[in-house]
């Protein structure tokens, strides 16, 4: 297997750190802080999780970069990328796979996703899976909201979740 690689791609919600392996996209995270600090933190976390340090390769994530651009230009409603799920297991993986079924421009409650994932009482576990998802934007955890319709968190950055929901809402009109 080739070593994991990363690149940083600018988007309207901030730079997105993209990591790929031979199996597919393993991480897509909006960076926090300045670019250098955010990249360092992501590299350290991925080195711990993957057991090796990803090398820089801007071309390896071309498909992900192109699809992110299309999404933000309202020309893409679903991502068609192979995902490497090695950082997600058990119920969290099932929950995130069901999140991918939520249609563009729509939302579902944490409890609804729990039902879709086969464990109706696991709304809190769905919330944890969404909060810890390594696939920001690509797996649309921003479409998962509280039962009362309030948007809830997005890794402590609710403004990004609001932006993504608004983008989809206006593109669908």
DADA-V216548 format. One record per residue. N is the residue number from 1. RES is the residue in one letter. NEAR is the number of other ideal C-beta (glycine too) atoms within 8 Angstrom. D_FIRST is the distance of its C-alpha to the first C-alpha in Angstrom with 1 decimal. Layout:
N&RES&NEAR&D_FIRST + N&RES&NEAR&D_FIRST
This chain:
1&X&4&0.0 + 2&X&6&3.8 + 3&X&7&6.5 + 4&X&13&8.8 + 5&X&14&11.8 + 6&X&18&15.4 + 7&X&12&18.7 + 8&X&11&22.2 + 9&X&11&24.3 + 10&X&6&28.0 + 11&X&12&29.7 + 12&X&4&33.2 + 13&X&9&32.3 + 14&X&8&30.6 + 15&X&11&27.4 + 16&X&16&24.3 + 17&X&15&21.1 + 18&X&14&18.2 + 19&X&15&14.6 + 20&X&14&11.7 + 21&X&12&8.1 + 22&X&4&6.6 + 23&X&7&9.1 + 24&X&9&11.8 + 25&X&15&14.2 + 26&X&15&14.0 + 27&X&13&17.1 + 28&X&14&20.2 + 29&X&9&23.0 + 30&X&14&26.3 + 31&X&13&26.8 + 32&X&6&29.9 + 33&X&6&32.0 + 34&X&5&31.7 + 35&X&8&28.5 + 36&X&6&27.8 + 37&X&8&28.5 + 38&X&13&26.6 + 39&X&12&23.4 + 40&X&8&23.8 + 41&X&10&24.3 + 42&X&14&21.4 + 43&X&11&19.0 + 44&X&8&20.7 + 45&X&8&20.3 + 46&X&15&16.7 + 47&X&11&16.0 + 48&X&6&18.0 + 49&X&7&16.4 + 50&X&11&12.7 + 51&X&4&13.3 + 52&X&7&12.2 + 53&X&6&13.9 + 54&X&13&12.7 + 55&X&8&13.7 + 56&X&7&16.2 + 57&X&10&15.5 + 58&X&6&18.4 + 59&X&5&17.4 + 60&X&8&14.1 + 61&X&16&16.4 + 62&X&7&19.2 + 63&X&7&19.6 + 64&X&14&20.0 + 65&X&11&22.3 + 66&X&8&24.4 + 67&X&13&24.7 + 68&X&14&25.8 + 69&X&9&28.4 + 70&X&9&29.6 + 71&X&12&30.0 + 72&X&9&32.0 + 73&X&7&34.0 + 74&X&8&34.9 + 75&X&5&33.4 + 76&X&9&30.6 + 77&X&6&31.3 + 78&X&6&28.0 + 79&X&8&24.4 + 80&X&4&22.3 + 81&X&10&18.7 + 82&X&6&15.8 + 83&X&10&15.6 + 84&X&11&12.9 + 85&X&7&15.6 + 86&X&8&14.0 + 87&X&9&16.7 + 88&X&11&19.5 + 89&X&5&20.8 + 90&X&5&24.1 + 91&X&10&27.0 + 92&X&12&25.6 + 93&X&11&22.9 + 94&X&10&25.6 + 95&X&16&27.9 + 96&X&15&25.5 + 97&X&9&24.8 + 98&X&10&28.6 + 99&X&16&29.0 + 100&X&9&27.3 + 101&X&7&30.3 + 102&X&11&32.8 + 103&X&5&34.2 + 104&X&9&34.1 + 105&X&8&37.3 + 106&X&7&37.9 + 107&X&9&37.5 + 108&X&11&37.3 + 109&X&11&38.4 + 110&X&15&36.3 + 111&X&10&38.3 + 112&X&8&37.8 + 113&X&16&34.0 + 114&X&15&34.5 + 115&X&8&36.6 + 116&X&9&34.0 + 117&X&13&31.3 + 118&X&5&33.8 + 119&X&8&35.1 + 120&X&6&38.2 + 121&X&5&39.1 + 122&X&11&35.7 + 123&X&12&36.5 + 124&X&7&35.8 + 125&X&12&32.4 + 126&X&15&31.7 + 127&X&11&32.9 + 128&X&9&30.5 + 129&X&14&27.5 + 130&X&13&28.6 + 131&X&9&29.2 + 132&X&8&25.8 + 133&X&12&23.7 + 134&X&10&20.7 + 135&X&12&21.4 + 136&X&12&24.6 + 137&X&14&26.5 + 138&X&13&23.7 + 139&X&12&24.6 + 140&X&11&28.3 + 141&X&13&29.4 + 142&X&10&32.2 + 143&X&12&33.9 + 144&X&15&34.5 + 145&X&11&37.9 + 146&X&9&40.5 + 147&X&7&42.9 + 148&X&4&45.7 + 149&X&6&43.8 + 150&X&6&43.2 + 151&X&9&39.7 + 152&X&11&38.7 + 153&X&8&36.1 + 154&X&11&32.8 + 155&X&8&31.3 + 156&X&5&34.8 + 157&X&10&34.8 + 158&X&10&37.0 + 159&X&6&37.9 + 160&X&13&34.4 + 161&X&13&34.9 + 162&X&9&38.4 + 163&X&10&37.2 + 164&X&12&34.5 + 165&X&12&37.1 + 166&X&8&39.7 + 167&X&10&37.4 + 168&X&11&36.8 + 169&X&9&40.5 + 170&X&8&41.9 + 171&X&10&39.5 + 172&X&7&40.6 + 173&X&4&44.2
